[in-house]
Amino acid sequence: MDKSDCIQPHAGQLLGKIPLRLAFPHVVSTWRTKDPIEIGCGSTQLGSRPWLGRKGYFDDSMSDEDFMSEVDRIKSKHDI
């Protein structure tokens, strides 16, 4: 078995693990494509997308200056 046996096109995409996918054809997610973890857990929604004109979930929660001030306060308080 070589690389070409394990990676093949399927439904317009190049997929790997072909022997494993063929071994379990009854599993619903067998031919599911691999997505980055942040897509599956929903955290992609939290980040800003300036190129789309969309702010992130946390963009308005605290200014950079307030954040750095709080970092300095905590470092001082805990002798870090």
Secondary structure, DSSP 8 states (H G I E B T S, - for coil): --HHHH-EEETTEEE--HHHHHH-TTSTTTT-----HHHHHSGGGGS-BGGGTB--TTTTTS-HHHHHHHHHHHHHHTT-
